[in-house]
């Protein structure tokens, strides 16, 4: 059950997850134009930074709840 939930979350079209790659690939297929690699890298970096920030926030919130 956990693996299925993780797979579904991973397919969300959020930068840093696999769903973003699928979204970019679909966009490139429809437009028949390549998205600049630098743009994809910057957007993925920002998305991963947001995900890590969310993870740290939730971790701190859980630790405070335990205390």
Secondary structure, DSSP 4 states (H G I P E B T S, - for coil): -HHHHHHHHHTSS-TTSHHHHHHHHHHHHHHTSPPPHHHHHHHHHHHHHHHHHHHHHHHHHHHHHH-
